[in-house]
Amino acid sequence: MSNAILVVGGGFSGLTAAIEAAEVGYDVFIVEKSPFLGGRVAQLNKYFPKLCPPSCGLEIQFQRIKNNPRIKFFTQACVQKVQGSAGNFTVTVAIEPRHTAPNSADLSLLASSLQGEAENDFEFGLAKRKPLYLSAPFSFPSRYVLDKSAVGKEDQIKLAGNPFIEMNEAPREITLEVASIVLATGWKPYDASNLTNLGASTLQNCISNMQMERLASPHGPTKGKITRPSDGASPKNIAFVQCAGSRDENHLNYCSYICCMASLKQALYLREQYPSAKVTIYYIDLRTPGRYENFRKKVMADEHITLVKGKVAGVEGLAGGDVLLEVEDAVHGVKGKHQHDLVVLATGMQPSLASGCNPFGVTLDNDGFVVEEAEKGIFAAGCAKQPLDVMRSAQSGTSAALKAIQTVRRR
Ligand SMILES: Cc1cc2nc3c(=O)[nH]c(=O)nc-3n(C[C@H](O)[C@H](O)[C@H](O)COP(=O)(O)OP(=O)(O)OC[C@H]3O[C@@H](n4cnc5c(N)ncnc54)[C@H](O)[C@@H]3O)c2cc1C
């Protein structure tokens, strides 16, 4: 019987759970479905409240993992089957091939010489990527991935001669014996294409808040210059639509907790780049709990940022790319139309397990969050359990690690 702990998901909560458990002497396996660790935080430009880049928090975690031989991680890996019970699980994991050798030479020149292109999920449709790619400069592991489905004939010839490319690497299946499991599968952005009344899939200049993170990132598709997707123009009059699909029984029936803070943060991104730009945040009610109040006050002190309590009922695209918002102003009781050149939809966080497969046998609530049943020996951390910010996701990772350790000790 093994004393090891399995952590599913290598975002901030999963990394924290893994490191905390390993640093008190337990063997830990991390199973991460994407090619890199770091989760959604790696896609942010900066994170509140300190507004530091994601690398500052993640790199410390990566270093702790590198230095701890008790942690083994598998990327492009998915749990297929969980058998057994608390204290004694056998877990089958499928691992997709990366098609590049470990300790490869720098493959950046080869990557940029390739002609094939594929949709870049990391950039939320704002850019394409090459078939051979890293997601971000600080990707961990810092190892290229080859997406064979995007390789054309000419690229195949270039790749064939390279000793670090393993075209024939096959998928693998491994079995892990573990005593307890932490589910840290996190969240995905709510599918904005469901928000047809807000122009999400029809108007190029109605972007999602995660697209805004990528536009503002120096590693993103515009190298950090926030521009309008339709024509690359600098926006001058930007709107944020809060609760876009949240607290709405037809979409996400809950508050995602971080969207108000995310929009206030993104208003600062815009104001830093465009000192004369005007930002309007349309909200139902502003949620900046606890110490985040100070952040709200700081942002609201900027006279170029206006907050309007009102629900955006609809949007209309105008010639030239501007967007007309129809807003019911809740304070003055009037309906008005307001023209903006860029609209950011503050969409919420939906648990990854909401629509994926659930081989863990855990109960999910109506929204797809994990309902904790401690006797099962499977514990949830971070946004798999509820919408949280990074700090609380890390705290929740620590507490899940403790619960997982208790299961090991009780055997
Ligand atoms: C627009 C926006 C801006 C934000 N800005 C901030 C901010 O400034 N500050 C802040 O504190 N918070 C911010 N947040 C919230 C922050 O992103 C979350 O708190 C954080 O990502 C939660 O980490 P997590 O590990 O729980 O989940 P995630 O970051 O989602 O990580 C989960 C990991 O699990 C993996 N995974 C999923 N399913 C599986 C599976 N079945 N098998 C294996 N692996 C799987 C995923 O690939 C991912 O790597 C923001 C959120 C949004 C929407």
The ligand as a Tripos MOL2 file, in Angstrom:
@<TRIPOS>MOLECULE
LIG
   53    58     1     0     0
SMALL
NO_CHARGES

@<TRIPOS>ATOM
      1 C1        -10.6260   37.6060  -15.7740 C.3       1 LIG1
      2 C2        -10.0520   37.0140  -14.5300 C.ar      1 LIG1
      3 C3         -9.0210   37.6810  -13.8880 C.ar      1 LIG1
      4 C4         -8.5260   37.1820  -12.6750 C.ar      1 LIG1
      5 N1         -7.5830   37.9030  -12.0430 N.ar      1 LIG1
      6 C5         -7.1980   37.5480  -10.7870 C.ar      1 LIG1
      7 C6         -6.3130   38.3620  -10.0460 C.ar      1 LIG1
      8 O1         -5.8460   39.4000  -10.5170 O.2       1 LIG1
      9 N2         -5.9930   37.9710   -8.7710 N.ar      1 LIG1
     10 C7         -6.5170   36.8420   -8.2050 C.ar      1 LIG1
     11 O2         -6.2230   36.5610   -7.0260 O.2       1 LIG1
     12 N3         -7.3240   36.0110   -8.9190 N.ar      1 LIG1
     13 C8         -7.6840   36.3360  -10.1920 C.ar      1 LIG1
     14 N4         -8.5070   35.5190  -10.9100 N.ar      1 LIG1
     15 C9         -8.8910   34.2010  -10.3280 C.3       1 LIG1
     16 C10        -7.7640   33.1420  -10.5200 C.3       1 LIG1
     17 O3         -7.6200   32.9010  -11.9000 O.3       1 LIG1
     18 C11        -8.1350   31.8600   -9.7580 C.3       1 LIG1
     19 O4         -8.1730   32.1840   -8.3730 O.3       1 LIG1
     20 C12        -7.0890   30.7480   -9.9410 C.3       1 LIG1
     21 O5         -6.9000   30.4380  -11.2870 O.3       1 LIG1
     22 C13        -7.5720   29.4870   -9.2060 C.3       1 LIG1
     23 O6         -6.5730   28.4980   -9.2960 O.3       1 LIG1
     24 P1         -6.9720   26.9430   -9.3660 P.3       1 LIG1
     25 O7         -5.7110   26.1840   -9.2050 O.co2     1 LIG1
     26 O8         -8.0640   26.6410   -8.4140 O.co2     1 LIG1
     27 O9         -7.5760   26.7250  -10.8300 O.3       1 LIG1
     28 P2         -6.8990   26.8660  -12.2780 P.3       1 LIG1
     29 O10        -6.0360   28.0400  -12.3600 O.co2     1 LIG1
     30 O11        -8.0510   26.7590  -13.2170 O.co2     1 LIG1
     31 O12        -6.0090   25.5580  -12.4180 O.3       1 LIG1
     32 C14        -6.5850   24.2810  -12.6130 C.3       1 LIG1
     33 C15        -5.6270   23.3820  -13.3590 C.3       1 LIG1
     34 O13        -6.2220   22.0730  -13.4700 O.3       1 LIG1
     35 C16        -6.0570   21.5880  -14.7990 C.3       1 LIG1
     36 N5         -7.1640   20.6340  -15.0570 N.ar      1 LIG1
     37 C17        -8.4730   20.9030  -15.2740 C.ar      1 LIG1
     38 N6         -9.1740   19.7530  -15.4100 N.ar      1 LIG1
     39 C18        -8.2810   18.7370  -15.2970 C.ar      1 LIG1
     40 C19        -8.3880   17.3290  -15.3540 C.ar      1 LIG1
     41 N7         -9.5800   16.7300  -15.5340 N.pl3     1 LIG1
     42 N8         -7.2640   16.5920  -15.2100 N.ar      1 LIG1
     43 C20        -6.0600   17.1880  -15.0100 C.ar      1 LIG1
     44 N9         -5.8910   18.5260  -14.9400 N.ar      1 LIG1
     45 C21        -6.9890   19.2940  -15.0780 C.ar      1 LIG1
     46 C22        -6.1060   22.8320  -15.6680 C.3       1 LIG1
     47 O14        -5.4700   22.6050  -16.9160 O.3       1 LIG1
     48 C23        -5.3480   23.8320  -14.7820 C.3       1 LIG1
     49 O15        -3.9500   23.7640  -15.0190 O.3       1 LIG1
     50 C24        -9.0220   35.9610  -12.1280 C.ar      1 LIG1
     51 C25       -10.0290   35.2710  -12.8140 C.ar      1 LIG1
     52 C26       -10.5680   35.8210  -13.9780 C.ar      1 LIG1
     53 C27       -11.7120   35.1290  -14.6420 C.3       1 LIG1
@<TRIPOS>BOND
     1     1     2 1
     2     2     3 ar
     3     2    52 ar
     4     3     4 ar
     5     4     5 ar
     6     4    50 ar
     7     5     6 ar
     8     6     7 ar
     9     6    13 1
    10     7     8 2
    11     7     9 ar
    12     9    10 ar
    13    10    11 2
    14    10    12 ar
    15    12    13 ar
    16    13    14 ar
    17    14    15 1
    18    14    50 ar
    19    15    16 1
    20    16    17 1
    21    16    18 1
    22    18    19 1
    23    18    20 1
    24    20    21 1
    25    20    22 1
    26    22    23 1
    27    23    24 1
    28    24    25 2
    29    24    26 1
    30    24    27 1
    31    27    28 1
    32    28    29 2
    33    28    30 1
    34    28    31 1
    35    31    32 1
    36    32    33 1
    37    33    34 1
    38    33    48 1
    39    34    35 1
    40    35    36 1
    41    35    46 1
    42    36    37 ar
    43    36    45 ar
    44    37    38 ar
    45    38    39 ar
    46    39    40 ar
    47    39    45 ar
    48    40    41 1
    49    40    42 ar
    50    42    43 ar
    51    43    44 ar
    52    44    45 ar
    53    46    47 1
    54    46    48 1
    55    48    49 1
    56    50    51 ar
    57    51    52 ar
    58    52    53 1
@<TRIPOS>SUBSTRUCTURE
     1 LIG1         1 GROUP 0 **** ****
